[in-house]
Structure formats: structure tokens, C-alpha cells
Amino acid sequence: MKRRTVFMTAGIAAFAVVSGQAVRASDGIRCIVTFEGDMPIPEGQIEVVIENAGLQSENQPSALTFRMPSDGQSRQILFDLPLPVNIKTKSGVQIVAYLERKDGWLLARGSAEFKTTAPNKIELFTAIH
């Protein structure tokens, strides 16, 4: 589990750098994604979005997006997201996760209010179509 966490953290941090987002070197947002009923998280792509109305400006979007795979076997995925430099953590930051199949079909969604003191637990619930 620790090796997987290290690779996910490195991959997410690299994505943030490639996408041009400025991030704080030492700060991060610790997150745990689980699936309803403590079932394994289905196979697919998890997209994690940090939504913050206070983040929007002419040069910055109001949401930052990160993607990671789910192997279909894990009951939880622990990872760290880089904390954007200009995020206003006291203004209702939401962390939203979407689980999609390879073809883009939405399988599940979950969200959590951003917390600095503990891991942000995001429980995914099956999407109803």
C-alpha cells in the first residue's frame, strides 16, 4: 500500500506541475477514497476536482483537476494532492471525486468538505442514470 501511495503522490504532483498549476512544496491535501458499503472500488479512472469559489481569477480556474487509476481491487485509495498556492482554505473548498469507466461512463461520485486537520474521506456512491 505504501509503495502505491508514493507512486500516486508522485504522479499527481507531476500532473500538477505539467498542467501549470502553482503548488506549495510542503503542503498537501491528504485524501482517502472509499466505495459505498466498504466494497472494492470498481476499476476505472478516478477524477478528483478541488472546487473553490475563492480561487477563481482571470489567470486561474475555479477548479483544479487530478486523475488516477483504480485497479478494481482496493477498498480504499490513500493519496496526497498538492495544495495550490492561491487556494483560500477558509472559503468552502470542496473535494469531489468521480469514478468513470474507460469509455467515460460515470460509475460513482462522492465529495467532502476540505479539512486541514485530518484526511479528507471521500466515499463514492453509485451514480444513478
C-alpha positions, 0 to 999 in steps of 0.5 A, a space after each residue: 500500500 505504501 509503495 502505491 501511495 508514493 507512486 500516486 503522490 508522485 504522479 499527481 504532483 507531476 500532473 500538477 506541475 505539467 498542467 501549470 498549476 502553482 503548488 506549495 512544496 510542503 503542503 498537501 491535501 491528504 485524501 482517502 477514497 472509499 466505495 459505498 458499503 466498504 466494497 472494492 472500488 470498481 476499476 476505472 479512472 478516478 477524477 478528483 476536482 478541488 472546487 473553490 469559489 475563492 480561487 477563481 481569477 482571470 489567470 486561474 480556474 475555479 477548479 483544479 483537476 487530478 486523475 488516477 487509476 483504480 485497479 478494481 481491487 482496493 477498498 480504499 485509495 490513500 493519496 496526497 494532492 498538492 495544495 495550490 498556492 492561491 487556494 483560500 482554505 477558509 472559503 468552502 473548498 470542496 473535494 469531489 471525486 468521480 469514478 468513470 469507466 474507460 469509455 467515460 461512463 460515470 460509475 460513482 461520485 462522492 465529495 467532502 468538505 476540505 479539512 486541514 486537520 485530518 484526511 479528507 474521506 471521500 466515499 463514492 456512491 453509485 451514480 444513478 442514470 
